[in-house]
Amino acid sequence: MSNIANQVKEECEKQLAPIHHIECIDHSDGCGSKLELIIVSDESFQGVPLLQRHRKVQKLLKDAGLGMDIIHALTIKAWTVEQWEKKKST
């Protein structure tokens, strides 16, 4: 995992605790940071629309100095535990 991926994971763990599961996968290919972020948290995402979940994650990363000027592409998968369990079983 790259340094930026580690920073993203650590910042999300700190700001969105408690987290049931988190992964930050680096898909960079030499032309900027390309990350896939999977966050599972009932406390942060239960009853929150998907767009608002993404905005919440993007804002906390931007506030931590990890905005789109640092990260070239970011795929966010922000789920509740129930949603994550359904995705795993398919």
C-alpha positions as CSV (number, residue, x, y, z in Angstrom):
1,M,0.0,0.0,0.0
2,S,1.3,3.4,-0.9
3,N,2.0,6.2,1.6
4,I,-1.0,8.2,0.3
5,A,-3.3,5.1,0.6
6,N,-2.0,4.6,4.2
7,Q,-2.7,8.3,5.0
8,V,-6.2,8.1,3.5
9,K,-7.0,4.9,5.5
10,E,-5.6,6.4,8.8
11,E,-7.6,9.7,8.4
12,C,-10.8,7.8,7.7
13,E,-10.2,5.5,10.7
14,K,-9.7,8.6,12.9
15,Q,-12.6,10.7,11.6
16,L,-15.3,8.0,11.0
17,A,-14.7,5.8,14.0
18,P,-16.1,3.3,14.8
19,I,-15.5,1.5,11.4
20,H,-16.5,-2.1,10.9
21,H,-14.2,-2.6,7.9
22,I,-11.9,-0.4,5.8
23,E,-9.6,-0.9,2.8
24,C,-7.7,1.5,0.7
25,I,-6.4,-0.1,-2.5
26,D,-3.8,1.6,-4.6
27,H,-4.4,1.2,-8.3
28,S,-1.9,3.8,-9.4
29,D,-0.1,3.2,-12.6
30,G,2.6,5.9,-12.6
31,C,0.4,8.9,-13.6
32,G,-1.0,10.0,-10.3
33,S,-2.6,8.4,-7.3
34,K,-5.6,6.2,-8.1
35,L,-7.3,4.8,-5.0
36,E,-10.3,2.6,-4.2
37,L,-11.6,3.2,-0.7
38,I,-14.0,0.8,0.9
39,I,-15.5,1.9,4.2
40,V,-18.1,0.1,6.2
41,S,-19.7,1.9,9.2
42,D,-23.2,1.9,10.5
43,E,-22.5,4.9,12.7
44,S,-21.3,7.1,9.9
45,F,-23.6,5.9,7.1
46,Q,-26.9,4.5,8.4
47,G,-29.7,6.6,6.9
48,V,-27.3,8.8,5.0
49,P,-27.8,9.0,1.2
50,L,-24.9,7.7,-1.0
51,L,-24.1,11.1,-2.4
52,Q,-23.8,12.6,1.1
53,R,-21.6,9.7,2.2
54,H,-19.2,10.4,-0.6
55,R,-19.2,14.2,0.1
56,K,-18.5,13.5,3.8
57,V,-15.5,11.3,2.9
58,Q,-14.2,13.8,0.3
59,K,-14.5,16.7,2.8
60,L,-12.6,15.0,5.6
61,L,-9.8,14.0,3.2
62,K,-9.7,17.6,1.8
63,D,-9.6,19.0,5.3
64,A,-6.7,16.6,6.1
65,G,-4.7,17.9,3.0
66,L,-5.6,14.8,0.9
67,G,-7.8,16.5,-1.7
68,M,-8.0,16.0,-5.4
69,D,-4.8,17.9,-5.9
70,I,-3.0,15.0,-4.2
71,I,-5.3,12.1,-5.3
72,H,-5.8,11.8,-9.0
73,A,-8.8,9.5,-8.8
74,L,-10.8,8.1,-5.9
75,T,-13.4,5.4,-6.0
76,I,-15.4,5.5,-2.8
77,K,-17.5,2.6,-1.6
78,A,-19.2,3.8,1.6
79,W,-21.6,1.2,3.0
80,T,-23.5,0.1,6.1
81,V,-22.7,-3.3,7.5
82,E,-25.9,-4.7,6.0
83,Q,-25.0,-3.4,2.6
84,W,-21.5,-4.7,2.8
85,E,-22.7,-8.2,3.9
86,K,-25.1,-8.3,0.8
87,K,-22.2,-7.3,-1.5
88,K,-19.9,-10.0,-0.1
89,S,-22.6,-12.7,-0.6
90,T,-23.1,-12.0,-4.3
